[in-house]
């Protein structure tokens, strides 16, 4: 039973780290993707 609880703790630690890393990446590192793009200029010469 004790080995199972240790395994469960380690699994929860890993899940928590993965989720927090994902949220950190979405919040701080992916901001440059959310910038609005310029509309293409219509018309010609």
mmCIF file as Biopython writes it, N, C-alpha, C and O atoms, coordinates in Angstrom:
data_model
#
loop_
_atom_site.group_PDB
_atom_site.id
_atom_site.type_symbol
_atom_site.label_atom_id
_atom_site.label_alt_id
_atom_site.label_comp_id
_atom_site.label_asym_id
_atom_site.label_entity_id
_atom_site.label_seq_id
_atom_site.pdbx_PDB_ins_code
_atom_site.Cartn_x
_atom_site.Cartn_y
_atom_site.Cartn_z
_atom_site.occupancy
_atom_site.B_iso_or_equiv
_atom_site.auth_seq_id
_atom_site.auth_asym_id
_atom_site.pdbx_PDB_model_num
ATOM 1   N N  . UNK A ? 1  ? 0.836  -1.199 0.000   1.0 0.0 1  A 1 
ATOM 2   C CA . UNK A ? 1  ? 0.000  0.000  0.000   1.0 0.0 1  A 1 
ATOM 3   C C  . UNK A ? 1  ? 0.883  1.266  0.000   1.0 0.0 1  A 1 
ATOM 4   O O  . UNK A ? 1  ? 0.571  2.250  -0.669  1.0 0.0 1  A 1 
ATOM 5   N N  . UNK A ? 2  ? 1.962  1.219  0.745   1.0 0.0 2  A 1 
ATOM 6   C CA . UNK A ? 2  ? 2.826  2.392  0.836   1.0 0.0 2  A 1 
ATOM 7   C C  . UNK A ? 2  ? 3.515  2.687  -0.492  1.0 0.0 2  A 1 
ATOM 8   O O  . UNK A ? 2  ? 3.709  3.847  -0.856  1.0 0.0 2  A 1 
ATOM 9   N N  . UNK A ? 3  ? 3.879  1.640  -1.205  1.0 0.0 3  A 1 
ATOM 10  C CA . UNK A ? 3  ? 4.514  1.826  -2.513  1.0 0.0 3  A 1 
ATOM 11  C C  . UNK A ? 3  ? 3.532  2.460  -3.483  1.0 0.0 3  A 1 
ATOM 12  O O  . UNK A ? 3  ? 3.908  3.318  -4.282  1.0 0.0 3  A 1 
ATOM 13  N N  . UNK A ? 4  ? 2.282  2.044  -3.415  1.0 0.0 4  A 1 
ATOM 14  C CA . UNK A ? 4  ? 1.247  2.620  -4.282  1.0 0.0 4  A 1 
ATOM 15  C C  . UNK A ? 4  ? 1.066  4.108  -3.996  1.0 0.0 4  A 1 
ATOM 16  O O  . UNK A ? 4  ? 0.928  4.909  -4.920  1.0 0.0 4  A 1 
ATOM 17  N N  . UNK A ? 5  ? 1.065  4.479  -2.708  1.0 0.0 5  A 1 
ATOM 18  C CA . UNK A ? 5  ? 0.905  5.891  -2.356  1.0 0.0 5  A 1 
ATOM 19  C C  . UNK A ? 5  ? 2.091  6.724  -2.842  1.0 0.0 5  A 1 
ATOM 20  O O  . UNK A ? 5  ? 1.909  7.853  -3.296  1.0 0.0 5  A 1 
ATOM 21  N N  . UNK A ? 6  ? 3.286  6.182  -2.750  1.0 0.0 6  A 1 
ATOM 22  C CA . UNK A ? 6  ? 4.465  6.890  -3.270  1.0 0.0 6  A 1 
ATOM 23  C C  . UNK A ? 6  ? 4.358  7.074  -4.782  1.0 0.0 6  A 1 
ATOM 24  O O  . UNK A ? 6  ? 4.664  8.143  -5.310  1.0 0.0 6  A 1 
ATOM 25  N N  . UNK A ? 7  ? 3.927  6.034  -5.460  1.0 0.0 7  A 1 
ATOM 26  C CA . UNK A ? 7  ? 3.758  6.122  -6.917  1.0 0.0 7  A 1 
ATOM 27  C C  . UNK A ? 7  ? 2.701  7.170  -7.267  1.0 0.0 7  A 1 
ATOM 28  O O  . UNK A ? 7  ? 2.872  7.944  -8.209  1.0 0.0 7  A 1 
ATOM 29  N N  . UNK A ? 8  ? 1.617  7.188  -6.506  1.0 0.0 8  A 1 
ATOM 30  C CA . UNK A ? 8  ? 0.552  8.157  -6.739  1.0 0.0 8  A 1 
ATOM 31  C C  . UNK A ? 8  ? 1.054  9.580  -6.517  1.0 0.0 8  A 1 
ATOM 32  O O  . UNK A ? 8  ? 0.725  10.483 -7.286  1.0 0.0 8  A 1 
ATOM 33  N N  . UNK A ? 9  ? 1.846  9.781  -5.473  1.0 0.0 9  A 1 
ATOM 34  C CA . UNK A ? 9  ? 2.405  11.118 -5.215  1.0 0.0 9  A 1 
ATOM 35  C C  . UNK A ? 9  ? 3.280  11.576 -6.376  1.0 0.0 9  A 1 
ATOM 36  O O  . UNK A ? 9  ? 3.175  12.715 -6.831  1.0 0.0 9  A 1 
ATOM 37  N N  . UNK A ? 10 ? 4.138  10.687 -6.848  1.0 0.0 10 A 1 
ATOM 38  C CA . UNK A ? 10 ? 5.028  11.051 -7.951  1.0 0.0 10 A 1 
ATOM 39  C C  . UNK A ? 10 ? 4.241  11.349 -9.226  1.0 0.0 10 A 1 
ATOM 40  O O  . UNK A ? 10 ? 4.582  12.264 -9.975  1.0 0.0 10 A 1 
ATOM 41  N N  . UNK A ? 11 ? 3.191  10.571 -9.464  1.0 0.0 11 A 1 
ATOM 42  C CA . UNK A ? 11 ? 2.365  10.816 -10.649 1.0 0.0 11 A 1 
ATOM 43  C C  . UNK A ? 11 ? 1.679  12.173 -10.542 1.0 0.0 11 A 1 
ATOM 44  O O  . UNK A ? 11 ? 1.621  12.916 -11.522 1.0 0.0 11 A 1 
ATOM 45  N N  . UNK A ? 12 ? 1.165  12.497 -9.374  1.0 0.0 12 A 1 
ATOM 46  C CA . UNK A ? 12 ? 0.500  13.790 -9.196  1.0 0.0 12 A 1 
ATOM 47  C C  . UNK A ? 12 ? 1.499  14.946 -9.330  1.0 0.0 12 A 1 
ATOM 48  O O  . UNK A ? 12 ? 1.163  15.996 -9.878  1.0 0.0 12 A 1 
ATOM 49  N N  . UNK A ? 13 ? 2.717  14.755 -8.835  1.0 0.0 13 A 1 
ATOM 50  C CA . UNK A ? 13 ? 3.744  15.782 -9.005  1.0 0.0 13 A 1 
ATOM 51  C C  . UNK A ? 13 ? 4.016  16.025 -10.486 1.0 0.0 13 A 1 
ATOM 52  O O  . UNK A ? 13 ? 4.113  17.169 -10.929 1.0 0.0 13 A 1 
ATOM 53  N N  . UNK A ? 14 ? 4.138  14.947 -11.238 1.0 0.0 14 A 1 
ATOM 54  C CA . UNK A ? 14 ? 4.408  15.079 -12.667 1.0 0.0 14 A 1 
ATOM 55  C C  . UNK A ? 14 ? 3.278  15.770 -13.399 1.0 0.0 14 A 1 
ATOM 56  O O  . UNK A ? 14 ? 3.513  16.621 -14.258 1.0 0.0 14 A 1 
ATOM 57  N N  . UNK A ? 15 ? 2.047  15.403 -13.059 1.0 0.0 15 A 1 
ATOM 58  C CA . UNK A ? 15 ? 0.885  16.028 -13.699 1.0 0.0 15 A 1 
ATOM 59  C C  . UNK A ? 15 ? 0.835  17.508 -13.362 1.0 0.0 15 A 1 
ATOM 60  O O  . UNK A ? 15 ? 0.576  18.340 -14.232 1.0 0.0 15 A 1 
ATOM 61  N N  . UNK A ? 16 ? 1.085  17.842 -12.088 1.0 0.0 16 A 1 
ATOM 62  C CA . UNK A ? 16 ? 1.061  19.239 -11.671 1.0 0.0 16 A 1 
ATOM 63  C C  . UNK A ? 16 ? 2.122  20.044 -12.401 1.0 0.0 16 A 1 
ATOM 64  O O  . UNK A ? 16 ? 1.860  21.162 -12.846 1.0 0.0 16 A 1 
ATOM 65  N N  . UNK A ? 17 ? 3.318  19.483 -12.528 1.0 0.0 17 A 1 
ATOM 66  C CA . UNK A ? 17 ? 4.394  20.187 -13.244 1.0 0.0 17 A 1 
ATOM 67  C C  . UNK A ? 17 ? 4.038  20.392 -14.705 1.0 0.0 17 A 1 
ATOM 68  O O  . UNK A ? 17 ? 4.276  21.462 -15.266 1.0 0.0 17 A 1 
ATOM 69  N N  . UNK A ? 18 ? 3.468  19.362 -15.322 1.0 0.0 18 A 1 
ATOM 70  C CA . UNK A ? 18 ? 3.135  19.468 -16.743 1.0 0.0 18 A 1 
ATOM 71  C C  . UNK A ? 18 ? 2.056  20.522 -16.970 1.0 0.0 18 A 1 
ATOM 72  O O  . UNK A ? 18 ? 2.142  21.313 -17.910 1.0 0.0 18 A 1 
ATOM 73  N N  . UNK A ? 19 ? 1.040  20.530 -16.108 1.0 0.0 19 A 1 
ATOM 74  C CA . UNK A ? 19 ? -0.050 21.501 -16.260 1.0 0.0 19 A 1 
ATOM 75  C C  . UNK A ? 19 ? 0.459  22.914 -16.025 1.0 0.0 19 A 1 
ATOM 76  O O  . UNK A ? 19 ? 0.132  23.828 -16.782 1.0 0.0 19 A 1 
ATOM 77  N N  . UNK A ? 20 ? 1.261  23.099 -14.976 1.0 0.0 20 A 1 
ATOM 78  C CA . UNK A ? 20 ? 1.757  24.449 -14.707 1.0 0.0 20 A 1 
ATOM 79  C C  . UNK A ? 20 ? 2.694  24.925 -15.812 1.0 0.0 20 A 1 
ATOM 80  O O  . UNK A ? 20 ? 2.685  26.106 -16.161 1.0 0.0 20 A 1 
ATOM 81  N N  . UNK A ? 21 ? 3.499  24.028 -16.366 1.0 0.0 21 A 1 
ATOM 82  C CA . UNK A ? 21 ? 4.373  24.416 -17.477 1.0 0.0 21 A 1 
ATOM 83  C C  . UNK A ? 21 ? 3.551  24.791 -18.702 1.0 0.0 21 A 1 
ATOM 84  O O  . UNK A ? 21 ? 3.882  25.743 -19.408 1.0 0.0 21 A 1 
ATOM 85  N N  . UNK A ? 22 ? 2.490  24.051 -18.951 1.0 0.0 22 A 1 
ATOM 86  C CA . UNK A ? 22 ? 1.628  24.358 -20.095 1.0 0.0 22 A 1 
ATOM 87  C C  . UNK A ? 22 ? 0.965  25.721 -19.919 1.0 0.0 22 A 1 
ATOM 88  O O  . UNK A ? 22 ? 0.922  26.520 -20.855 1.0 0.0 22 A 1 
ATOM 89  N N  . UNK A ? 23 ? 0.446  25.985 -18.714 1.0 0.0 23 A 1 
ATOM 90  C CA . UNK A ? 23 ? -0.199 27.273 -18.468 1.0 0.0 23 A 1 
ATOM 91  C C  . UNK A ? 23 ? 0.805  28.420 -18.561 1.0 0.0 23 A 1 
ATOM 92  O O  . UNK A ? 23 ? 0.487  29.483 -19.093 1.0 0.0 23 A 1 
ATOM 93  N N  . UNK A ? 24 ? 2.012  28.207 -18.046 1.0 0.0 24 A 1 
ATOM 94  C CA . UNK A ? 24 ? 3.051  29.231 -18.148 1.0 0.0 24 A 1 
ATOM 95  C C  . UNK A ? 24 ? 3.375  29.533 -19.602 1.0 0.0 24 A 1 
ATOM 96  O O  . UNK A ? 24 ? 3.522  30.692 -19.991 1.0 0.0 24 A 1 
ATOM 97  N N  . UNK A ? 25 ? 3.484  28.476 -20.401 1.0 0.0 25 A 1 
ATOM 98  C CA . UNK A ? 25 ? 3.803  28.657 -21.814 1.0 0.0 25 A 1 
ATOM 99  C C  . UNK A ? 25 ? 2.682  29.401 -22.522 1.0 0.0 25 A 1 
ATOM 100 O O  . UNK A ? 25 ? 2.940  30.308 -23.314 1.0 0.0 25 A 1 
ATOM 101 N N  . UNK A ? 26 ? 1.436  29.023 -22.243 1.0 0.0 26 A 1 
ATOM 102 C CA . UNK A ? 26 ? 0.309  29.696 -22.884 1.0 0.0 26 A 1 
ATOM 103 C C  . UNK A ? 26 ? 0.237  31.158 -22.469 1.0 0.0 26 A 1 
ATOM 104 O O  . UNK A ? 26 ? -0.056 32.025 -23.292 1.0 0.0 26 A 1 
ATOM 105 N N  . UNK A ? 27 ? 0.504  31.436 -21.194 1.0 0.0 27 A 1 
ATOM 106 C CA . UNK A ? 27 ? 0.342  32.795 -20.690 1.0 0.0 27 A 1 
ATOM 107 C C  . UNK A ? 27 ? 1.444  33.718 -21.161 1.0 0.0 27 A 1 
ATOM 108 O O  . UNK A ? 27 ? 1.168  34.829 -21.615 1.0 0.0 27 A 1 
ATOM 109 N N  . UNK A ? 28 ? 2.697  33.278 -21.061 1.0 0.0 28 A 1 
ATOM 110 C CA . UNK A ? 28 ? 3.814  34.196 -21.291 1.0 0.0 28 A 1 
ATOM 111 C C  . UNK A ? 28 ? 4.505  34.016 -22.636 1.0 0.0 28 A 1 
ATOM 112 O O  . UNK A ? 28 ? 4.952  35.000 -23.226 1.0 0.0 28 A 1 
ATOM 113 N N  . UNK A ? 29 ? 4.603  32.808 -23.130 1.0 0.0 29 A 1 
ATOM 114 C CA . UNK A ? 29 ? 5.429  32.585 -24.309 1.0 0.0 29 A 1 
ATOM 115 C C  . UNK A ? 29 ? 4.652  32.619 -25.615 1.0 0.0 29 A 1 
ATOM 116 O O  . UNK A ? 29 ? 5.241  32.845 -26.672 1.0 0.0 29 A 1 
ATOM 117 N N  . UNK A ? 30 ? 3.356  32.401 -25.568 1.0 0.0 30 A 1 
ATOM 118 C CA . UNK A ? 30 ? 2.568  32.375 -26.798 1.0 0.0 30 A 1 
ATOM 119 C C  . UNK A ? 30 ? 1.858  33.693 -27.068 1.0 0.0 30 A 1 
ATOM 120 O O  . UNK A ? 30 ? 0.966  33.754 -27.914 1.0 0.0 30 A 1 
ATOM 121 N N  . UNK A ? 31 ? 2.246  34.754 -26.353 1.0 0.0 31 A 1 
ATOM 122 C CA . UNK A ? 31 ? 1.554  36.028 -26.561 1.0 0.0 31 A 1 
ATOM 123 C C  . UNK A ? 31 ? 1.819  36.600 -27.939 1.0 0.0 31 A 1 
ATOM 124 O O  . UNK A ? 31 ? 0.966  37.297 -28.488 1.0 0.0 31 A 1 
ATOM 125 N N  . UNK A ? 32 ? 2.969  36.327 -28.504 1.0 0.0 32 A 1 
ATOM 126 C CA . UNK A ? 32 ? 3.287  36.920 -29.802 1.0 0.0 32 A 1 
ATOM 127 C C  . UNK A ? 32 ? 2.388  36.380 -30.906 1.0 0.0 32 A 1 
ATOM 128 O O  . UNK A ? 32 ? 2.227  37.026 -31.942 1.0 0.0 32 A 1 
ATOM 129 N N  . UNK A ? 33 ? 1.795  35.193 -30.698 1.0 0.0 33 A 1 
ATOM 130 C CA . UNK A ? 33 ? 0.905  34.631 -31.705 1.0 0.0 33 A 1 
ATOM 131 C C  . UNK A ? 33 ? -0.459 35.330 -31.703 1.0 0.0 33 A 1 
ATOM 132 O O  . UNK A ? 33 ? -1.182 35.289 -32.698 1.0 0.0 33 A 1 
ATOM 133 N N  . UNK A ? 34 ? -0.808 35.973 -30.577 1.0 0.0 34 A 1 
ATOM 134 C CA . UNK A ? 34 ? -2.139 36.551 -30.463 1.0 0.0 34 A 1 
ATOM 135 C C  . UNK A ? 34 ? -2.206 37.986 -30.973 1.0 0.0 34 A 1 
ATOM 136 O O  . UNK A ? 34 ? -3.251 38.627 -30.864 1.0 0.0 34 A 1 
ATOM 137 N N  . UNK A ? 35 ? -1.111 38.501 -31.526 1.0 0.0 35 A 1 
ATOM 138 C CA . UNK A ? 35 ? -1.150 39.863 -32.042 1.0 0.0 35 A 1 
ATOM 139 C C  . UNK A ? 35 ? -2.022 39.901 -33.295 1.0 0.0 35 A 1 
ATOM 140 O O  . UNK A ? 35 ? -1.942 39.002 -34.131 1.0 0.0 35 A 1 
ATOM 141 N N  . UNK A ? 36 ? -2.843 40.921 -33.429 1.0 0.0 36 A 1 
ATOM 142 C CA . UNK A ? 36 ? -3.703 40.987 -34.615 1.0 0.0 36 A 1 
ATOM 143 C C  . UNK A ? 36 ? -2.879 41.213 -35.880 1.0 0.0 36 A 1 
ATOM 144 O O  . UNK A ? 36 ? -1.917 41.981 -35.883 1.0 0.0 36 A 1 
ATOM 145 N N  . UNK A ? 37 ? -3.262 40.553 -36.919 1.0 0.0 37 A 1 
ATOM 146 C CA . UNK A ? 37 ? -2.538 40.672 -38.178 1.0 0.0 37 A 1 
ATOM 147 C C  . UNK A ? 37 ? -3.109 41.830 -38.993 1.0 0.0 37 A 1 
ATOM 148 O O  . UNK A ? 37 ? -4.292 42.161 -38.908 1.0 0.0 37 A 1 
ATOM 149 N N  . UNK A ? 38 ? -2.218 42.433 -39.789 1.0 0.0 38 A 1 
ATOM 150 C CA . UNK A ? 38 ? -2.685 43.517 -40.658 1.0 0.0 38 A 1 
ATOM 151 C C  . UNK A ? 38 ? -3.515 42.917 -41.786 1.0 0.0 38 A 1 
ATOM 152 O O  . UNK A ? 38 ? -3.231 41.828 -42.284 1.0 0.0 38 A 1 
ATOM 153 N N  . UNK A ? 39 ? -4.529 43.647 -42.165 1.0 0.0 39 A 1 
ATOM 154 C CA . UNK A ? 39 ? -5.314 43.183 -43.313 1.0 0.0 39 A 1 
ATOM 155 C C  . UNK A ? 39 ? -4.529 43.458 -44.587 1.0 0.0 39 A 1 
ATOM 156 O O  . UNK A ? 39 ? -3.805 44.449 -44.681 1.0 0.0 39 A 1 
ATOM 157 N N  . UNK A ? 40 ? -4.677 42.589 -45.545 1.0 0.0 40 A 1 
ATOM 158 C CA . UNK A ? 40 ? -3.956 42.756 -46.801 1.0 0.0 40 A 1 
ATOM 159 C C  . UNK A ? 40 ? -4.505 43.953 -47.565 1.0 0.0 40 A 1 
ATOM 160 O O  . UNK A ? 40 ? -5.712 44.199 -47.568 1.0 0.0 40 A 1 
ATOM 161 N N  . UNK A ? 41 ? -3.634 44.675 -48.196 1.0 0.0 41 A 1 
ATOM 162 C CA . UNK A ? 41 ? -4.074 45.841 -48.957 1.0 0.0 41 A 1 
ATOM 163 C C  . UNK A ? 41 ? -4.703 45.366 -50.255 1.0 0.0 41 A 1 
ATOM 164 O O  . UNK A ? 41 ? -4.152 44.534 -50.975 1.0 0.0 41 A 1 
ATOM 165 N N  . UNK A ? 42 ? -5.856 45.915 -50.523 1.0 0.0 42 A 1 
ATOM 166 C CA . UNK A ? 42 ? -6.558 45.538 -51.752 1.0 0.0 42 A 1 
ATOM 167 C C  . UNK A ? 42 ? -6.230 46.529 -52.878 1.0 0.0 42 A 1 
ATOM 168 O O  . UNK A ? 42 ? -5.872 47.681 -52.631 1.0 0.0 42 A 1 
ATOM 169 N N  . UNK A ? 43 ? -6.357 46.072 -54.052 1.0 0.0 43 A 1 
ATOM 170 C CA . UNK A ? 43 ? -6.111 46.950 -55.197 1.0 0.0 43 A 1 
ATOM 171 C C  . UNK A ? 43 ? -4.747 46.684 -55.812 1.0 0.0 43 A 1 
ATOM 172 O O  . UNK A ? 43 ? -4.045 45.747 -55.430 1.0 0.0 43 A 1 
ATOM 173 N N  . UNK A ? 44 ? -4.405 47.486 -56.724 1.0 0.0 44 A 1 
ATOM 174 C CA . UNK A ? 44 ? -3.126 47.296 -57.413 1.0 0.0 44 A 1 
ATOM 175 C C  . UNK A ? 44 ? -2.636 48.591 -57.994 1.0 0.0 44 A 1 
ATOM 176 O O  . UNK A ? 44 ? -3.039 49.672 -57.565 1.0 0.0 44 A 1 
ATOM 177 N N  . UNK A ? 45 ? -1.760 48.482 -58.975 1.0 0.0 45 A 1 
ATOM 178 C CA . UNK A ? 45 ? -1.195 49.686 -59.579 1.0 0.0 45 A 1 
ATOM 179 C C  . UNK A ? 45 ? -2.064 50.177 -60.706 1.0 0.0 45 A 1 
ATOM 180 O O  . UNK A ? 45 ? -1.747 51.185 -61.337 1.0 0.0 45 A 1 
#
